[in-house]
Amino acid sequence: MHLRSLFFTGVIGLLLHTANAQTYTQTIRGTIVDQSLQTALPGATVLLLNTNPPKGTTTESDGSFRLPQIPVGRHSLKISSMGYKDLVLSNIVVDAGKELVLNVALEEAIVTVNEVTVKPQIEKDKPLNEMAAVSARTFSVEETQKFAAAVNDPARMATAYAGVVSADDGSNLIVIRGNSPTGLLWRMEGVEIPNPNHFANLGSAGGGISILSAQLLTNSDFMTGAFPAEYGNALSGVFDLRLRKGNNAKREHTVQAGVLGIDVASEGPFSKKYKGSYLFNYRYSTLGLLSKMGVNVGDYSNVFQDLSFNLYFPTAKAGNFTVFGFGGLSSSAADAVRDSTQWENDSERYNNRFFARTGAVGATYSINLSRKAFLKSVLLFSGYQNGFESESLETGYVPLLQMREAYQIRKRIESTTLTYKFNPRHTLRAGLVHSTLNFDLERKEQTEDRTTLETQIQSSDQTSTLQAYGQWNYRLTEKLTFNAGLHYLRLFLNDTDALEPRGSVRWAFVPGHAVSVGYGLHSQIQNLATYFASRPSEVEGPMMPNRNLGFTRSHHLVLAYDWLLNDHLRIKAESYYQSLFNIPISADKKDAFALVNSFDGLTVDRLTNQGIGKNYGLELTVEQFLHNNVYFLLSSSLYESRYRASDGIWRDTRFNGKYAFSFQGGKEFVLGESGRNVIGLNLKLTYYGGYRTTPIDLAESARRQETVWIDSQSFTRKLPDYFRTDLRLSWKRNKLHSTRTLSLDIQNVTNRQNVFGQYFEPRTGQIKTIYMAPLIPVLSYRVAF
C-alpha cells in the first residue's frame, strides 16, 4: 500500500510538472509606419528584448513583421529603422487565445544616426497626435479593461486622470477642470460622432453605459484643454478614438458573459489571399435577456443592446478603405404603484418611459499621394433618437400626461484631411469638415395648473456646419518643437462663426525633463433644441428667441512640466487658466441661471450670450507604468470654477468641488514558470470636494407642492465630500488555444452614501436627499480563442 501510494504520488507529480513546464506560445504580428504619413517602413528591425537568446526580425516591403512562437506573458519590443527614432514598447501582453497584432508609428529623426545617438523612446502616455503638446495623453484598451470600476468604458477610465471627476457615478458623465459635462467631444476615425452611450439625453456627452466595445478600440488620445487646431466644437475635453483592424491572417473570437451583458466578438480575414479583415462585436444586456425569459427584474427595467464593427479593405495601389460603425438601443421603464396607500414618495404615482437610439456608419479612404503627402477622407452618416413620457395617476388612477419629449437628429459629415511632410522638421496638416443636420424636435409639458399641455419646443428643419483648420508642426531641434494652427467654425442656422488660433511649444531642455506651454481659443455650439425653444403666444417678442444664440467660447492657457525619473516612473505638473465668455444666461430677468451648470445644455428659457466664467487650477500626476508587476497612478488637482450670470454676481459653478484626488494601482501575480496564470488585484480610491447646490425654500415649496430653489443663494451650499473605494479582482488562465479571464469589479466597496442632491417631497412635506450608486458587484467571464 505504501509503495502504491508512492507510485501514484510520483505519477501525479510528474503530470503536474509536465503541465507546468509546458510553455504556451503565440504570434506577435504588425506593421511599422511613419508617424505623420502612415507610409510603410520596410527593413525596420523588431527585436524582442527579454528572450534568451534574443529573437527578432525585419519588416517586409509593406512594413509588416511576424514573430512566431513567443511565450505568453509580458514582453518588450525594440523597433528601429534607419533615419527614425528607436521606440521601445514595454510590457505588451501576449496571450494564448489571440495573436497580438500591432500597428506601430515611428517618429522621423531630424539628424542622421551618424551625428547623434538618440535614446529609445519609452513614453507610454505620449499622445498619438504629434501636434498635441499639453493636456493630452494616450490611453490603451488594457487600461479600460484593467482599471478598477472602468468596466471597459473610456469615460469611467478617464476619472483616474488629473482634472477629471465623475459628474454622477450612476452614469459616465465626466467633469473636466470644472466645466460642464457637455463640453466633451467624441471623435472616431477623425470625425465627430454622436454621444456613444446608452440612456443618453439630447445634448449630453455621456450616459449610463458605453455603446463602444473595447474589442474594437486600439490606443487612443484623451485631451483636457488647449487642443490642436483639428479639434473643434468642444470646450473641455476630447476623446479621439481609433479603431483597430481585425486580424487579417487568422479567425479569432471572444465571448464574455457577465452582470452587464452578453458579449460576442469575432474577427478574421475575408479570404486567405486577401489582406482585408473584418471585426465586429455584439452585446445584449443581461437584464434584457432575463426579462425575455419571463424573469421579474424589478419595477424599473433597463434594457440595452449594441453592435459595433470595422471592415478593412486594402488595395495594392489605389489606397485603403474601411467601413466602420456602431449602434445602440436602450430603454427604461417604471410603472406607477396603483395603490395610493402605499405611496411613500410622489414619484411612485408616475409612469415613466424612456428610450434612446444612437448609431453611426462611416467609410474612410486613405492614400499616400506621394512620398510626402497623405490624404484621408471620411464620410459618416449618424442618427440619434430619444423619447420620454411621464404620466401621473390622478383621481381614479386615471393617467394624465405630464411631459413628452421626442427628439430626432440625422447627420451627414464629409471630412478631408491632407498631411504634407516637407522634411523631418516641417509637417503641415489641413482639413475641411462639412456637416448637414436634419432634425425633428418636440417637447411638451403641463402648465402649473395642470390644465394645458404646453408646447415648449416644436421644429422640423435642417441646417449645416462648416469647420476648416490648418496646423503646422515645426521641430527646430530634437529638443524643441513648435505647433501653430487656426480653426474655423460656422453654424449656418444663424450665420454664427468663429476663428480660433491655437499654438504650443515643447522644450526638452535636459534629458528626462520637458516644459510645455499651450494656448487655444475654443467654441461650442449650443444644444440644438435650445435654439428652437418657443415662447407662449401671449408673450411679446420672437416665437423662437434663442434662434440667434452664439457659441459659448473660451481662452485656454496651459503650462506643463514633465519629469521622467526613469523608464517607468514619471511626474507631471500642469497649471491652467480658462476664461469663458459668451455663456448663455437669462435674458428676461436678473438671476443666477447659466448653461455652464447644465448636464445637457437644454433649456426653454430666453437666453443671451452675456455670461462670463473662469476655471483655473493646478494638477499633479505621479505615475509608475507597470514595473515588477506593479503599477500606480496618483492624480491630484486644486481648482476653482466660477461664473457671472445676469444678476452680476460672481458665484461658484455647480461643479466647483475645489479639490480632487485619485489613486489607481494594482499588482499582477504571475503563477508558474510558464506565466500562463495571472491574478490581478486593482484598487481605486477617489476623493473630491462636494459639488455646489442651491438651498430649497421649504415654505414656498410646500405652498406650490414642488421644489422651489432660493435663486439668490444659488450654489452657495456645498454638498458633503465624495469618497469611494473600488476593487477589481481578476484571474486569467492561458490554455493551449484560448485565454480565459474571470473578473469581479466591486464598485463602492464600503457602500458609502455619496450625496447627489436634494428635492422637496410633496407627500411628506420634507426635503429628501438623493444618493449616488451603492455597492455594485460586476462579475464577468471572458473567453478568447
C-alpha positions in Angstrom: 0.0 0.0 0.0 2.8 2.3 0.8 4.6 1.6 -2.5 1.3 2.1 -4.4 0.9 5.5 -2.8 4.4 6.5 -3.6 3.8 5.4 -7.3 0.6 7.4 -7.7 2.2 10.4 -6.0 5.1 10.2 -8.4 2.9 9.9 -11.4 0.7 12.9 -10.3 3.8 15.0 -9.6 5.2 14.1 -13.0 2.0 15.1 -14.7 1.8 18.4 -12.8 5.4 19.1 -13.6 4.8 18.4 -17.3 1.8 20.7 -17.3 3.6 23.5 -15.6 6.6 23.0 -17.8 4.5 23.2 -20.9 5.1 26.6 -22.5 2.2 28.2 -24.3 3.1 30.5 -27.2 1.5 32.9 -29.5 2.5 35.1 -32.5 3.3 38.8 -32.5 2.5 40.5 -35.8 2.2 44.0 -37.0 3.1 46.9 -39.3 5.7 49.7 -38.9 4.7 53.0 -40.4 5.8 56.7 -40.5 4.0 58.6 -37.8 2.9 61.5 -39.9 2.3 60.0 -43.3 1.4 56.4 -42.4 3.8 55.1 -45.0 5.2 51.6 -44.6 8.8 51.3 -43.3 10.4 48.2 -44.9 13.6 46.9 -43.4 12.8 48.1 -39.9 14.2 45.9 -37.1 11.9 44.4 -34.5 13.7 42.9 -31.5 12.2 41.1 -28.6 14.2 42.3 -25.6 13.5 39.7 -22.9 14.3 36.4 -24.5 17.5 34.4 -24.3 18.7 34.1 -27.0 17.3 37.4 -28.4 14.6 37.0 -31.0 14.0 39.4 -33.8 13.0 40.0 -37.4 12.8 42.8 -40.1 9.8 44.2 -41.8 8.7 43.3 -45.3 8.2 45.7 -48.2 4.7 46.6 -46.9 6.1 47.3 -43.4 4.7 44.0 -41.9 6.6 41.7 -39.5 5.9 38.4 -37.8 7.4 36.9 -34.6 6.1 33.3 -34.1 6.3 31.1 -31.0 6.5 33.9 -28.4 5.9 32.6 -24.8 2.7 34.0 -23.2 3.3 36.8 -20.7 4.6 40.4 -20.9 7.3 41.3 -23.3 9.2 44.4 -24.5 9.9 45.2 -28.2 12.6 47.5 -29.5 11.8 48.8 -33.0 14.5 50.5 -35.1 14.6 52.0 -38.6 17.2 54.0 -40.4 16.5 57.7 -40.0 13.9 57.2 -37.3 14.0 57.4 -33.5 14.1 54.0 -31.9 11.0 53.0 -30.0 10.5 50.6 -27.1 7.1 49.1 -26.4 7.3 47.8 -22.9 5.1 45.3 -21.1 3.0 44.3 -24.1 0.8 41.3 -23.2 0.9 38.1 -25.2 -2.0 35.7 -24.6 -2.5 32.2 -25.9 -6.1 33.0 -27.1 -5.4 35.6 -29.7 -2.5 36.8 -31.8 -1.0 40.2 -30.8 -1.3 42.5 -33.8 0.4 45.9 -33.5 0.4 49.0 -35.7 3.5 51.0 -34.7 4.3 54.5 -35.8 7.9 55.8 -35.7 8.9 59.5 -35.5 11.5 60.5 -38.1 14.7 61.8 -36.6 15.8 65.4 -37.6 19.5 64.4 -37.7 21.2 61.3 -39.0 22.3 58.5 -36.8 25.9 59.3 -37.5 25.5 62.8 -36.0 23.8 61.9 -32.7 22.7 58.8 -30.8 19.1 59.2 -29.8 17.9 57.2 -26.7 14.9 54.9 -27.5 11.6 56.5 -26.6 9.6 54.9 -23.7 6.8 57.4 -23.4 3.7 55.3 -22.7 1.5 58.3 -22.0 2.6 60.3 -25.1 -0.3 61.2 -27.3 -0.6 59.7 -30.7 -1.3 63.1 -32.2 2.2 64.6 -32.5 0.7 68.1 -32.6 -0.7 67.8 -29.0 1.9 69.1 -26.6 -0.1 69.8 -23.4 -3.1 68.3 -21.6 -3.1 65.2 -23.7 -2.2 61.5 -23.3 -2.8 58.2 -24.9 -4.8 55.5 -23.2 -4.9 51.8 -24.0 -7.6 49.2 -24.2 -5.8 47.4 -21.4 -6.4 50.4 -19.1 -10.2 50.3 -19.8 -10.2 46.6 -19.0 -7.8 46.7 -16.0 -8.6 49.8 -14.1 -10.9 49.3 -11.2 -14.5 50.5 -11.9 -13.6 51.2 -15.6 -15.7 48.2 -16.9 -14.4 48.7 -20.5 -15.7 52.3 -20.6 -13.3 55.1 -21.7 -15.1 57.8 -19.8 -15.1 55.9 -16.5 -11.5 55.0 -17.0 -10.6 58.7 -17.5 -11.7 59.6 -14.0 -8.4 58.3 -12.8 -6.6 61.2 -14.6 -5.8 64.6 -13.1 -8.6 67.2 -13.5 -11.3 64.6 -14.3 -14.1 63.6 -11.9 -17.4 61.9 -12.3 -20.5 64.1 -12.5 -22.7 61.3 -11.1 -21.3 57.8 -10.5 -24.6 56.4 -11.7 -23.6 57.5 -15.2 -20.3 58.0 -17.1 -20.7 61.8 -17.4 -17.4 63.5 -16.5 -16.5 66.9 -15.3 -13.1 68.2 -16.8 -11.4 71.1 -14.9 -14.7 72.4 -13.5 -16.5 72.5 -16.9 -20.0 71.2 -17.6 -20.1 67.6 -18.9 -21.5 69.0 -22.2 -18.1 70.4 -23.1 -16.7 66.9 -24.2 -16.2 66.0 -27.9 -16.3 62.4 -29.1 -14.4 61.6 -32.3 -13.8 58.3 -34.1 -11.5 57.8 -37.1 -11.0 61.6 -37.3 -14.6 62.8 -37.3 -17.2 63.8 -34.7 -19.6 61.1 -33.7 -22.9 61.3 -31.7 -22.7 60.6 -28.0 -21.7 56.9 -27.9 -23.5 55.9 -24.7 -26.7 54.2 -23.8 -29.5 56.0 -21.9 -28.2 59.4 -23.1 -30.2 62.6 -23.2 -30.1 65.1 -26.1 -27.1 67.4 -25.8 -25.3 65.3 -23.2 -21.9 63.8 -23.7 -22.4 60.7 -21.5 -25.0 58.2 -20.4 -25.5 55.0 -18.3 -23.0 52.8 -20.1 -20.8 53.0 -23.1 -22.0 51.6 -26.5 -18.5 51.1 -27.8 -16.8 47.8 -27.2 -13.2 47.7 -26.1 -12.8 44.9 -28.6 -12.8 47.4 -31.4 -10.6 50.1 -29.9 -6.8 50.5 -30.2 -4.7 53.1 -28.4 -6.4 56.4 -28.5 -6.0 60.0 -27.3 -7.7 61.9 -24.4 -7.3 65.6 -24.1 -8.4 68.1 -21.4 -7.6 71.5 -22.9 -5.7 73.7 -25.4 -6.4 71.2 -28.2 -4.6 71.3 -31.5 -6.4 73.1 -34.4 -8.0 70.0 -35.9 -10.4 69.7 -32.9 -13.5 72.0 -32.9 -16.9 72.3 -31.2 -15.6 71.5 -27.8 -14.8 73.4 -24.6 -13.4 70.9 -22.0 -12.1 67.6 -23.5 -11.7 65.3 -26.4 -11.9 61.5 -26.8 -10.1 60.9 -30.1 -10.9 57.2 -30.6 -9.1 55.0 -33.1 -10.3 51.6 -34.3 -8.1 48.6 -34.7 -8.3 46.4 -37.7 -9.3 42.8 -37.4 -6.7 40.0 -37.7 -6.2 39.5 -41.5 -4.4 36.2 -41.1 -6.4 34.2 -38.6 -10.0 33.9 -37.4 -10.4 34.7 -33.7 -13.4 35.1 -31.4 -14.2 36.4 -27.9 -17.3 35.5 -25.8 -18.0 37.3 -22.5 -20.9 36.9 -20.1 -21.5 39.0 -17.0 -23.8 41.2 -14.9 -23.8 43.9 -17.6 -24.5 41.7 -20.6 -23.5 39.0 -23.0 -20.7 40.0 -25.4 -19.8 38.2 -28.7 -16.9 39.4 -30.9 -15.3 37.9 -34.0 -12.6 38.9 -36.4 -10.6 37.5 -39.2 -9.6 37.7 -42.9 -12.1 37.8 -45.7 -10.0 35.2 -47.5 -6.6 33.5 -47.3 -5.1 35.5 -50.1 -6.6 39.0 -49.5 -5.2 41.1 -46.6 -8.5 42.7 -45.8 -10.3 41.9 -42.5 -13.5 42.2 -40.5 -14.1 42.9 -36.8 -17.4 43.1 -35.0 -18.9 43.0 -31.5 -22.5 42.5 -30.4 -23.8 42.8 -26.8 -27.2 42.4 -25.2 -27.9 43.4 -21.6 -28.3 40.7 -19.0 -31.5 42.3 -17.6 -33.0 42.3 -21.1 -32.3 38.6 -21.5 -33.8 37.8 -18.1 -36.9 39.8 -18.9 -37.4 38.0 -22.2 -37.1 34.7 -20.3 -40.0 35.8 -18.1 -37.9 36.6 -15.0 -39.1 39.6 -12.9 -36.3 42.1 -13.0 -37.9 44.7 -10.7 -40.1 47.7 -11.0 -37.6 49.6 -13.1 -36.3 47.8 -16.1 -33.2 48.9 -18.1 -32.6 47.1 -21.4 -29.9 47.8 -24.0 -28.1 46.2 -26.9 -25.4 47.4 -29.3 -23.4 46.4 -32.3 -20.0 47.8 -33.5 -17.8 46.9 -36.4 -14.8 47.8 -38.5 -14.1 46.4 -42.0 -10.8 46.9 -43.7 -10.3 46.8 -47.5 -6.7 47.5 -48.6 -5.7 47.8 -52.2 -2.3 47.4 -53.9 -2.0 50.9 -55.3 -5.4 52.7 -55.0 -5.2 53.3 -51.3 -7.1 51.7 -48.3 -10.8 51.7 -47.5 -12.6 51.0 -44.2 -16.2 50.8 -43.3 -17.0 51.2 -39.6 -19.9 51.9 -37.3 -21.8 51.4 -34.1 -25.4 51.4 -33.0 -27.1 51.2 -29.6 -30.7 50.7 -28.5 -31.6 51.4 -24.8 -34.8 51.8 -22.9 -36.0 52.0 -19.4 -39.5 51.9 -17.8 -41.0 52.4 -14.4 -44.7 51.8 -13.6 -46.6 53.6 -11.0 -47.8 51.8 -7.9 -51.6 51.5 -8.3 -52.4 51.8 -4.6 -52.1 55.3 -3.2 -52.0 54.0 0.4 -48.5 52.6 -0.5 -47.1 55.8 -1.9 -44.2 57.0 0.2 -42.9 59.4 -2.4 -44.7 61.4 -5.1 -42.6 59.7 -7.8 -44.4 56.4 -7.1 -47.5 57.8 -8.8 -45.8 58.2 -12.1 -45.4 56.0 -15.2 -42.1 56.9 -16.9 -41.0 55.6 -20.3 -37.6 56.4 -21.9 -35.8 55.2 -25.0 -32.7 56.2 -26.9 -31.4 55.1 -30.3 -27.9 56.1 -31.4 -25.9 55.0 -34.4 -23.3 55.9 -37.0 -22.0 54.3 -40.1 -18.9 55.7 -41.9 -16.4 55.0 -44.6 -12.8 56.1 -44.8 -10.4 56.4 -47.7 -6.7 56.9 -47.2 -3.9 57.1 -49.7 -0.3 58.3 -50.0 -0.4 60.8 -52.8 3.4 60.9 -52.8 6.3 60.2 -50.5 5.5 63.4 -48.7 1.7 63.7 -48.8 -1.0 61.6 -47.1 -4.8 62.1 -47.7 -7.6 60.8 -45.6 -11.3 61.3 -46.3 -14.3 60.2 -44.2 -18.0 60.1 -45.0 -20.2 59.5 -41.9 -24.0 59.1 -41.5 -25.3 59.2 -38.0 -28.6 59.4 -36.2 -29.9 60.0 -32.7 -33.5 59.4 -31.5 -34.7 60.0 -28.0 -38.2 59.8 -26.4 -39.6 60.3 -22.9 -43.1 60.3 -21.5 -44.2 60.8 -17.9 -47.8 60.2 -16.7 -49.2 60.8 -13.2 -52.0 58.8 -11.8 -54.8 61.2 -10.8 -58.2 60.5 -9.2 -59.4 57.0 -10.0 -55.9 56.1 -11.1 -56.5 57.8 -14.4 -53.2 58.7 -16.1 -52.5 62.3 -17.0 -49.6 63.1 -19.4 -47.2 65.4 -17.7 -44.4 65.6 -20.2 -43.5 64.3 -23.6 -40.1 64.7 -25.4 -39.3 63.4 -28.8 -36.0 64.3 -30.5 -34.6 63.0 -33.7 -31.4 64.2 -35.4 -29.8 62.8 -38.6 -26.4 64.0 -39.6 -24.1 63.6 -42.6 -20.4 64.5 -42.3 -17.8 64.8 -45.1 -14.3 65.3 -44.0 -11.0 65.5 -45.8 -7.5 65.9 -44.2 -4.2 66.3 -46.0 -0.9 65.8 -44.2 2.2 67.1 -46.1 5.6 66.4 -44.7 8.1 68.8 -46.2 11.0 67.2 -44.3 11.6 65.8 -40.8 11.4 69.3 -39.4 8.2 70.6 -41.1 4.8 69.0 -41.2 1.6 70.7 -42.3 -1.9 69.3 -41.8 -5.0 70.9 -43.2 -8.6 69.8 -43.3 -12.2 70.6 -44.2 -15.3 69.2 -42.4 -18.9 69.8 -43.6 -21.9 68.6 -41.7 -25.6 68.5 -42.7 -28.2 68.2 -39.9 -31.9 67.2 -40.3 -33.9 67.3 -37.1 -37.4 66.9 -35.6 -37.7 68.3 -32.1 -40.7 68.3 -29.8 -41.2 69.0 -26.1 -44.5 69.4 -24.3 -45.1 69.9 -20.6 -48.1 70.5 -18.4 -48.6 74.1 -17.1 -48.5 74.7 -13.4 -52.3 74.5 -13.1 -52.3 71.1 -14.9 -54.9 72.3 -17.4 -52.9 72.5 -20.6 -50.1 70.6 -22.2 -47.9 73.5 -23.4 -45.6 73.1 -26.4 -42.2 74.4 -25.5 -40.2 73.1 -28.5 -41.6 72.2 -31.9 -39.4 72.2 -35.0 -38.7 70.2 -38.1 -35.8 71.7 -40.1 -32.3 71.3 -41.3 -29.0 73.2 -41.1 -25.3 72.7 -41.6 -21.9 73.5 -40.1 -18.5 74.0 -41.6 -15.2 73.5 -40.0 -11.8 74.2 -41.5 -8.3 74.0 -40.0 -4.7 74.2 -40.7 -1.8 73.3 -38.3 1.9 73.3 -38.6 4.4 71.2 -36.7 8.0 72.6 -36.6 10.8 70.7 -34.9 13.6 73.2 -34.6 15.8 70.5 -32.9 15.2 67.1 -31.3 14.5 69.1 -28.0 12.4 72.0 -29.2 9.1 71.7 -31.0 6.6 74.3 -32.1 2.9 73.8 -33.1 0.7 76.5 -34.5 -2.7 76.5 -36.2 -6.1 78.0 -36.9 -9.6 76.5 -36.6 -12.7 77.9 -38.2 -16.3 77.0 -37.1 -19.5 78.2 -38.7 -23.2 77.4 -37.9 -25.4 78.2 -40.9 -28.6 78.1 -38.8 -27.9 81.7 -37.7 -24.7 82.5 -39.6 -22.6 82.4 -36.4 -18.9 81.8 -36.9 -15.6 81.8 -35.0 -11.9 81.9 -36.0 -9.7 80.3 -33.3 -5.9 80.4 -33.0 -4.1 77.5 -31.4 -0.4 77.0 -30.5 2.0 75.2 -28.3 5.8 74.8 -27.6 7.6 71.9 -26.0 11.2 72.2 -24.9 13.0 69.1 -23.5 15.8 71.2 -22.1 17.7 68.3 -20.5 17.2 64.5 -20.7 14.1 63.4 -18.8 12.8 67.0 -18.3 10.5 68.9 -20.5 8.4 72.1 -20.2 5.4 72.9 -22.5 3.0 75.8 -22.9 -0.1 75.8 -25.0 -2.9 78.2 -25.9 -6.2 77.7 -27.6 -9.4 79.7 -28.3 -12.3 77.2 -28.4 -16.0 77.5 -29.3 -19.0 75.2 -28.9 -22.4 75.1 -30.5 -25.4 75.1 -28.1 -27.8 72.1 -27.7 -29.8 72.1 -30.9 -33.2 72.0 -29.1 -32.3 75.2 -27.1 -32.2 77.2 -30.4 -35.9 76.3 -31.0 -37.4 76.9 -27.6 -40.8 78.5 -28.2 -42.3 81.4 -26.3 -46.1 81.3 -25.4 -48.1 83.2 -27.9 -49.3 85.7 -25.3 -45.7 86.8 -24.5 -44.2 89.6 -26.6 -41.1 89.0 -28.7 -40.0 86.5 -31.2 -41.5 83.0 -31.1 -38.0 81.4 -31.0 -36.0 83.9 -29.0 -32.9 81.6 -28.9 -32.6 81.1 -32.7 -29.7 83.6 -32.9 -27.7 82.4 -29.9 -23.9 82.5 -30.4 -21.3 79.9 -29.4 -20.1 79.5 -25.9 -16.3 80.4 -26.1 -13.2 80.2 -24.0 -9.5 81.1 -24.0 -7.4 78.2 -22.6 -3.8 78.6 -21.4 -1.8 75.7 -20.1 1.8 75.4 -18.6 3.1 71.9 -18.1 6.3 70.3 -16.7 7.2 66.6 -17.3 9.9 64.8 -15.4 10.7 61.2 -16.4 12.7 59.8 -13.4 13.4 56.6 -15.2 11.9 54.3 -17.9 8.8 53.5 -15.8 8.3 56.4 -13.4 7.2 60.0 -14.3 5.9 63.1 -12.6 3.8 65.7 -14.4 2.5 69.0 -13.3 0.1 71.3 -15.2 -1.4 74.7 -14.4 -4.2 76.1 -16.5 -6.4 79.1 -16.8 -9.6 79.1 -18.8 -11.5 82.3 -19.5 -15.1 81.6 -20.7 -17.3 84.2 -22.4 -20.5 84.3 -24.4 -22.1 82.0 -21.8 -25.9 81.8 -22.3 -27.7 83.3 -19.4 -31.2 84.6 -18.7 -32.3 87.5 -21.0 -35.6 88.4 -19.3 -34.6 88.6 -15.6 -31.8 89.1 -13.2 -31.0 85.7 -11.8 -28.2 83.1 -11.4 -29.1 80.9 -14.3 -26.2 79.9 -16.7 -25.8 77.0 -19.1 -22.3 76.2 -17.6 -24.2 74.5 -14.8 -26.2 72.2 -17.0 -25.8 68.5 -17.6 -27.2 68.6 -21.2 -27.3 72.3 -22.2 -31.1 72.2 -22.8 -33.4 74.9 -21.6 -36.6 76.6 -22.9 -35.9 80.0 -21.3 -34.9 83.0 -23.3 -31.2 83.4 -23.3 -28.5 85.9 -24.2 -24.7 85.4 -24.6 -23.7 87.8 -21.8 -22.3 85.4 -19.2 -18.7 85.0 -18.3 -16.7 82.5 -16.3 -13.3 81.3 -15.3 -11.7 77.9 -14.4 -8.1 77.7 -13.1 -6.1 75.2 -11.2 -3.0 73.1 -10.6 -2.7 69.4 -11.3 -0.1 66.9 -10.3 0.3 63.3 -11.6 2.8 60.7 -10.3 2.7 57.6 -12.4 4.5 54.3 -12.4 4.0 52.2 -15.5 3.9 48.5 -14.9 7.3 47.6 -13.4 8.0 44.4 -11.4 4.3 43.6 -11.9 3.2 46.8 -10.1 1.7 50.0 -11.4 0.1 53.1 -9.9 -1.4 56.4 -10.9 -1.7 59.1 -8.3 -3.6 62.2 -9.6 -4.5 65.3 -7.7 -5.9 68.7 -8.6 -6.7 72.0 -6.9 -9.1 74.2 -8.9 -11.7 77.0 -9.0 -14.7 77.2 -11.2 -16.7 80.5 -11.1 -19.2 82.3 -13.3 -21.2 85.5 -13.5 -24.9 85.5 -14.7 -27.4 88.2 -15.4 -27.6 89.3 -11.7 -23.9 90.4 -12.0 -22.8 88.3 -9.0 -19.7 86.0 -9.2 -20.6 82.5 -8.0 -19.2 79.0 -7.7 -20.4 76.8 -10.6 -22.3 73.7 -9.7 -19.2 71.6 -10.4 -16.7 73.6 -8.3 -15.5 70.9 -5.9 -12.2 72.8 -5.5 -10.1 69.7 -5.0 -9.9 66.1 -6.2 -7.6 63.2 -5.5 -7.4 59.8 -7.1 -5.3 56.7 -6.6 -5.4 53.9 -9.1 -3.0 51.0 -8.6 -2.6 47.3 -9.0 -0.3 44.3 -8.9 -0.1 41.2 -11.1 0.7 37.8 -9.6 2.2 35.6 -12.2 1.9 31.9 -11.3 4.1 29.2 -12.6 7.3 29.3 -14.6 5.3 29.5 -17.9 3.4 32.5 -16.7 0.1 31.1 -18.0 -1.9 32.1 -14.9 -2.1 35.7 -13.9 -4.1 37.0 -10.9 -4.7 40.8 -10.9 -5.5 43.0 -8.0 -6.5 46.6 -8.8 -7.6 49.3 -6.4 -9.1 52.8 -7.0 -9.6 55.4 -4.3 -11.4 58.6 -5.2 -11.9 61.7 -3.0 -13.1 65.0 -4.2 -14.9 68.1 -2.9 -18.6 68.1 -2.9 -20.4 69.9 -5.7 -22.4 73.0 -5.1 -26.2 73.2 -4.7 -28.9 75.8 -4.1 -30.9 75.9 -0.8 -34.6 74.9 -1.0 -37.3 77.3 0.1 -39.3 74.9 2.2 -42.3 77.2 2.8 -42.7 78.1 -0.8 -42.2 74.5 -1.9 -44.9 73.4 0.4 -47.3 76.1 -0.9 -46.6 75.2 -4.6 -46.2 71.4 -3.9 -42.9 71.3 -5.9 -39.3 72.0 -5.3 -38.6 75.8 -5.2 -35.0 77.0 -5.0 -33.7 80.2 -3.4 -32.2 81.8 -6.5 -30.3 84.5 -4.7 -28.4 81.8 -2.9 -27.6 79.7 -6.0 -24.7 77.2 -5.5 -23.8 78.7 -2.1 -24.2 75.4 -0.3 -21.5 72.7 -0.6 -22.6 69.0 -0.6 -20.6 66.6 1.5 -17.3 65.5 0.0 -17.3 62.5 -2.2 -15.3 59.3 -1.3 -15.4 55.9 -3.0 -13.3 52.7 -3.0 -13.4 50.4 -6.0 -11.8 47.0 -6.2 -11.2 44.7 -9.2 -10.0 41.1 -8.9 -9.2 39.0 -12.0 -7.9 35.6 -12.8 -6.5 35.0 -16.3 -5.7 31.5 -17.5 -3.9 30.7 -20.7 -4.8 27.4 -22.2 -3.4 25.8 -25.3 -5.6 27.7 -27.8 -7.6 30.1 -25.5 -7.3 32.7 -22.8 -10.0 32.7 -20.1 -10.5 35.6 -17.7 -12.8 35.7 -14.6 -13.1 39.1 -13.1 -15.1 40.8 -10.3 -15.4 44.6 -10.1 -16.8 45.7 -6.7 -17.8 49.3 -7.1 -18.1 51.4 -3.9 -16.8 48.6 -1.7 -17.7 50.4 1.5 -21.2 51.2 0.3 -20.7 54.8 1.2 -23.7 57.1 0.6 -22.4 59.9 -1.5 -24.9 62.7 -1.9 -26.1 63.7 -5.4 -28.6 66.4 -4.3 -31.9 67.2 -2.6 -35.5 67.9 -3.5 -38.8 68.7 -1.9 -41.1 65.7 -1.3 -44.8 66.8 -1.5 -46.3 63.8 0.2 -44.2 64.2 3.4 -43.6 68.0 3.2 -39.9 67.4 3.8 -36.7 67.8 2.0 -35.3 64.5 0.7 -31.7 63.6 -0.2 -30.7 61.7 -3.4 -27.8 59.4 -3.1 -25.4 58.1 -5.7 -24.8 54.5 -6.6 -24.4 52.0 -3.7 -22.2 48.9 -3.6 -22.4 47.2 -7.0 -20.6 43.9 -7.9 -19.9 43.4 -11.6 -19.0 39.8 -12.3 -17.9 38.6 -15.8 -16.2 35.7 -17.5 -14.4 36.1 -20.8 -13.0 33.5 -23.2 -10.8 34.5 -26.2 -10.0 31.8 -28.7 
